[in-house]
Structures are given as C-alpha cells and as structure tokens.
Amino acid sequence: MLQRTWSYLLQLYGALISALSPCPPPTPLPAGGLDRDQYLGTWHFVAAAAAAPPALETFAGTDGSVFHMGQGPRPEQLQLHAALRLKSGRCLPRAWTYRLTEGSTDLATEGRPGMRTELYSSPCPGTIIVRESDRGYERLLLYSRTPHPADACVEDFRNQAYCLDMEEFLLLPRSQDTCQLQDS
C-alpha cells in the first residue's frame, strides 16, 4: 500500500513539474520525411546559442550568411550552398551535402562523421531551428527566409535556447549587403 501511494505521489509530482515548466521541448522534424518544398530554397542565418562561448566562436567574425538548400543528385541527399559575409566585408563561399536517413531526425553531413544536425520546427512562420553537435560543442541556430525576422521570433528562439541551458547568445549583425550565392 505504501509503495503504491509513493508511486502515485511521484507520478503526480512529475506531471505537475511538466505542466508548470515554461519550456516545452522543441519539436524535431524527421529528416527522412521532410516536406522538402517547405525547407528547400534560400535561408538567412540570424542567430546562434550555446551553453559555452567556444561553440559560437566560429561565428564571431561573421556579419551575415545566406544559404540555399537544394535537392542533391540522389533522393536521400540535400545540397547546401552558402555565402558568408565576414565583418571585414569579404565573402566566403561554402558547400556541403546532407544525407537523409528514413526514420531519423538527423541530417548526416558528408565528410563529418561525428557531426549531428537536427531540424526543429519554429512557432514563427518562415523560420527554422537547427541543432548542431559535434565533438566538443552543441549549439542552436536560427534561420529565416528573410535577413531580418520579427524581433519576437528572435526572442522566442533565445527563450527556447535558454530552456535548453544554452545561455550564450549571438545575434549576427546583418549590417552589410548579403553575399551572392554561387552554384545554387
């Protein structure tokens, strides 16, 4: 009897904590079943968050970035082309390939076996959240169809990151013109 009562109280406590939590977990999108029409096309990198500053250092010299996600040569591949605008004004082109796996939320990055990339839905239209992790870091990235999404969308992203104990936050300035994409 005492064990059953104790079990019931613990379940009730867990349900209460979940109900009172201001942080609903983000909803992962299954990589193998992506609505590609919704996610292909041009995206602007807006903000990043992490638990520790080193995970964001790679973006410290970046003013803004534009990406184009397109279908790869095989159905399970997505091609990503990027143009990074550095604060110095210089543009850096980048490209990589993601592999989709049926039933998984991960996008595998070709050539980087330790990297894990997951897509999450965002409550703001025209935005998406990407969670990247590799050896030694984990971070959230906010992408938008426009270079300057609504402030409420950026704040929502920041709150979601905070709920995941990612208190370091970087908002890209996006003060210079966007670089032109190549090979998109």
N, C-alpha and C positions, 0 to 999 in steps of 0.2 A: 504494500500500500504506500509506504513512504517513498519507495523508488518511483512508482508511477506518479505520485504527486510532484516529486522533484523533477522528473522528466517533463511533466506538463508545464511547470513553472519556467524551466529553461526554454522550452519552445515558445511560450508566451513572451518571455524576455527577448528572445531573438526576433520574434515578429514585431515587437514594439520598437526595438532598435532599428530594424529595417524600415518601418513606417515613418519614423522620425528623422531618418537620415536625409540631409539636404542634398545628398549626392547620389542620384540614380546612376548606375553604371552605364557607360556609353554602349550603344548597340553595334556590335561588329557586323559587317556586311560579308556574306560568304563570297570569297574570291571566285570560286568556280561557278557561281550563279549570278555574277554581277549583271545588272542591267547596263550593258555596255553603252547604249545610246545615252544614258544618263551621265556616264562618267568619262566617255571619250571627249576629246576636244581640248580647249585651252583653259588653263588654270593659273592663277597667280598665288605665289607663296606670300602669306600675310604675316604669320606669327608662329612662334615655337615656344614650347615649355618643356622643362625637365626638372628632375629632382636636384641636380647639381650643375653648376656653371660649365664644367668641361663638355657636357653634352651639347651645349649651344655655341661653343667657341667657333666651330666651323662656319657659323653664320654671322659672326661679329663684323666682318668686313663687307657684308652684302647689303646693298641698298634695296634690291628687289629682284624677283625672279619670275619668269614666265615659263610655263611648261605646256607641252602638247602631248596628250596621251592618245595614241592611235593603235589600231589593230595591227598585230605583228603578222609575219608571213604564215604562221600556223595558228589555228583557233585558240590554242592554250597560251598564246603569247600576246603581250601588250608592249608596244614600243613607246618609250618616254624620251622626248627631246626637250632640253631645257636651255634657256639663255639667262645666265646670271649676271645682273648688273652689280658690279662692285662699287663701293663707295668712292673709289678712285675714278669712276666713270668707265672703266674698262668692262667689256662684255666677255663672258666665258661660255662657250657652248659646251653642253654635256649631253650624253645619250646613254641609255641603258635599257635592258629588256627585263620585264617581269614575266614569270611563268605562273599560270593559274593552275591550281590543283582542285579538282572536284571534291566537295565536302569539307574544304579547309577555308579558314578565314585569312590565311597567309598568302601574300604575293611573294614568291621566291625571286630574289634578284640574281640574275645570271652573273657568275663570276664572284659572288659574295655569299658563300655557303652559310656563314654564321648570321647573316642579316635576316631579320624577320620584319615584314611590313604588313600591317593590317589596316583596312579601311573601316571607318566608323561613320555612321550617319550623324548628321548635324541637324539641330532643330531649325537652323536658318536656311532658307532656300538659297541655292547657288553656292553652298559651301560644303566642304567635306573635311573630315579629320583623319589624319594618318598617324598611326603609332608605329614608330621605328625602334627597333632594338638590335643591337649587335654586341659584340664583345666589349663590355665596359660602359655601355650607355643605353639609355632608353629615353625617348622623347616623343612629344605630341607635336604635330604640325597642322596648321590651319591653312587650307587652300580655298580660294574663292574664284568664281567666274569673273569677278571684277577686281581691279587692283585695290580698291578701297571699299570693302564691305561696310555695312552699318556698324556703328560703334557697339550696338547691343550684341551683334554677332561675335565681335572680338571679345567682349566682356563675358559672354556665355562660354566661349572657348576657354578663356582664362579660368573661369569658375570650374569647368569640368577638369581642367588640368590640376587645379588646386585640390579638388576632391580625390585625385589620384596621387596626392603628395608630390606634385610637380609644381613647386612654388617659384622656381626660376622662370622668368618670362622675358621673351624678346619679341618686340613688335618691329618688323622691318620698316625702315623709314619710307620707302617707296616715293622718294622725293625727286628722283631723276626719271627721264623717259625710259620706257621699257625697251629692252634689247629686242632685236628681231630674231625670231626663231629660224634655225636652218634645218633643212631636211624634214620638215613636218608636212 
